[in-house]
Amino acid sequence: MPTRLAPVSIDELKAIAKRIRAHIVRMVYEAQSGHPGGSLSAVELGVALYWNHLRCDPANPEDPNRDRFILSKGHATPFYYAVLAERGFFSTELLTGFRKLGSPLQGHPSMKALPGIEMSGGSLGQGLSFAIGHALAGRMEGREFRCWVMLGDGELNEGQVWEAAMAVPHFGLGDRIIALVDRNGIQNDGFADRIMRTNPPAMFAGFGWKVIECDGHDMAAVDAALAEAEQPDERPRVVVAHTVKGKGVSFMENNPGFHGKAPTREQLEQALAQIAEGLA
Amino acid sequence: MTQAAPAAATREAYPYALIELVEQGVDVVAIDADLSVSTMGYQFGERYPDRWYTVGVAEQNMVGIAAGLAACGKTAFIASFAVFLPGRCYDQLRTSVAQPRGGLNVKCVASHGGITVGEDGMSAQAIEDLALATSLIPFDVVVPADFEAAKQAIVAVGKTTRPAYVRTGRPKVPGIYGSDYRFELGRATKLRDGSDVTLIACGVLVGIALEAANLLANEGISARVLDMATIKPIDREAVLAAARETGAIVTAEEHQTTGGLGTAVARVLAETVPVPMAFVGVDRYGTSGKWDELLTYFDLTPARVAAAAREAISRKR
């Protein structure tokens, strides 16, 4: 049975988060394409999860008893690949190939292209359904693993999310699936409240989920929210993390222009300096 | 050949095939989307309740769940009507099933294919599903002609690890095959030999092609009839032999003439031995009616297939 790491301190998690952020801006700069905004907003969620909650073993990534992390917001690959590499699933040297010909690190994830990549993505709205399939198979086989599914808030516009959201409690999979919503408030075309207004806590609650909200950049708060989500409850749990798109880089923060745009050389230097200083 | 079975709908074969697969040790999980009384999936659910789920009217979710099951090693079957599967969930089939790891082990069995769905009218009549399914790169695509063929085809795709699309039909159609029939994925069945033209058909059009061959025989025209149940991968050798040995080809399908059987056959001919060819299919949206009335309404008849054969033969050099 894959186990968690020994508990990692909040300070250590913050240090890891800095490294992840630096990878993200470097990868997008190197590729001169990619999605920095929604990658930077997800960092604390991903770091707290992979280092303190997810039962996985990078040396045995296909263990049928592993917890699954399913990235439904598939454009957040800079975040995802950086987390997997830092957690030991593959070498951080591979990150420089992001989005380049010949690299397994495609712009959107390709299932099993590298160890730890659980699902192909890029078309939004599909991760929660995929998790249900894993969870049903796990229950049929008497396995205890859990699926953590990360969704974007813009992604919640997709109807399939709600087909799946109603099915999770219906099938009694609340202790096998936990949803994480990166509520950064910005989607491709602009601020979510203008493009398509959603109320993730009310919507999930309406579908029978227990909603846990937290400041998505307060590492201790995120860690505590994930721990709360793991506690048994008759309802499935969703962590709605209130985040800032582009978090940690001043000119990317809350800027819809950096949903899917690369920084210049100058901007990269500025971003790396800010990340090192710990603007986040 | 032993005597053909009595009339039955190809969709009725679905639960029998699934039960056979489980009995042979295949780890089947099947999902329906609120149409199980019509897809007949409920009969599998009654037999193996622990292996069957219904997801309500939610085809996109059904595909995603099947992909997750397949990623965990299950052989996942999903069933709905051919207008909804793949029509309502094409993107999910592409992103969650066709692309991951070269194709996950998900089998679509879509009932109520073509215009013979009948009274429900044009929105329910799938004449695009084969074009969509054949465009999914790792998918096998099969359109069986009768109950026995459907049962064996579903069992056959259930034994591969590739994704597949099997189209079945709503009405009870006369049996073509007896119990000695052996379906082989990717292999056409030569139902009648001939030397002047080859009629290549799938599904309900196979029986119509056989009747057309009788009409042609009365005029002294010798027509070969192939049941091309597997549209993808198509039996290139059978098409090539038909072109070389009969010199003219007619395809007949309950589907539009773009993207289905006719297109697949035409490609083989274009790449090998181009011969005169005619396409019989449905290139307009439909209307309500009894299934056999609709076959006449859309001119999917022995007379039309025979006329197409004469026309193709007339273009031989």
Boltz contact constraints between the chains, C-beta under 6 A:
constraints:
  - contact:
      token1: [A, 111]
      token2: [B, 100]
      max_distance: 6.0
  - contact:
      token1: [A, 111]
      token2: [B, 101]
      max_distance: 6.0
  - contact:
      token1: [A, 112]
      token2: [B, 101]
      max_distance: 6.0
  - contact:
      token1: [A, 120]
      token2: [B, 99]
      max_distance: 6.0
  - contact:
      token1: [A, 120]
      token2: [B, 100]
      max_distance: 6.0
  - contact:
      token1: [A, 123]
      token2: [B, 91]
      max_distance: 6.0
  - contact:
      token1: [A, 123]
      token2: [B, 95]
      max_distance: 6.0
  - contact:
      token1: [A, 126]
      token2: [B, 64]
      max_distance: 6.0
  - contact:
      token1: [A, 126]
      token2: [B, 96]
      max_distance: 6.0
  - contact:
      token1: [A, 129]
      token2: [B, 61]
      max_distance: 6.0
  - contact:
      token1: [A, 129]
      token2: [B, 64]
      max_distance: 6.0
  - contact:
      token1: [A, 129]
      token2: [B, 65]
      max_distance: 6.0
  - contact:
      token1: [A, 130]
      token2: [B, 64]
      max_distance: 6.0
  - contact:
      token1: [A, 130]
      token2: [B, 67]
      max_distance: 6.0
  - contact:
      token1: [A, 130]
      token2: [B, 68]
      max_distance: 6.0
  - contact:
      token1: [A, 132]
      token2: [B, 65]
      max_distance: 6.0
  - contact:
      token1: [A, 133]
      token2: [B, 65]
      max_distance: 6.0
  - contact:
      token1: [A, 133]
      token2: [B, 67]
      max_distance: 6.0
  - contact:
      token1: [A, 133]
      token2: [B, 68]
      max_distance: 6.0
  - contact:
      token1: [A, 133]
      token2: [B, 69]
      max_distance: 6.0
  - contact:
      token1: [A, 134]
      token2: [B, 68]
      max_distance: 6.0
  - contact:
      token1: [A, 134]
      token2: [B, 72]
      max_distance: 6.0
  - contact:
      token1: [A, 137]
      token2: [B, 69]
      max_distance: 6.0
  - contact:
      token1: [A, 137]
      token2: [B, 72]
      max_distance: 6.0
  - contact:
      token1: [A, 137]
      token2: [B, 74]
      max_distance: 6.0
  - contact:
      token1: [A, 160]
      token2: [B, 60]
      max_distance: 6.0
  - contact:
      token1: [A, 160]
      token2: [B, 61]
      max_distance: 6.0
  - contact:
      token1: [A, 163]
      token2: [B, 58]
      max_distance: 6.0
  - contact:
      token1: [A, 163]
      token2: [B, 60]
      max_distance: 6.0
  - contact:
      token1: [A, 163]
      token2: [B, 61]
      max_distance: 6.0
  - contact:
      token1: [A, 164]
      token2: [B, 61]
      max_distance: 6.0
  - contact:
      token1: [A, 167]
      token2: [B, 55]
      max_distance: 6.0
  - contact:
      token1: [A, 167]
      token2: [B, 61]
      max_distance: 6.0
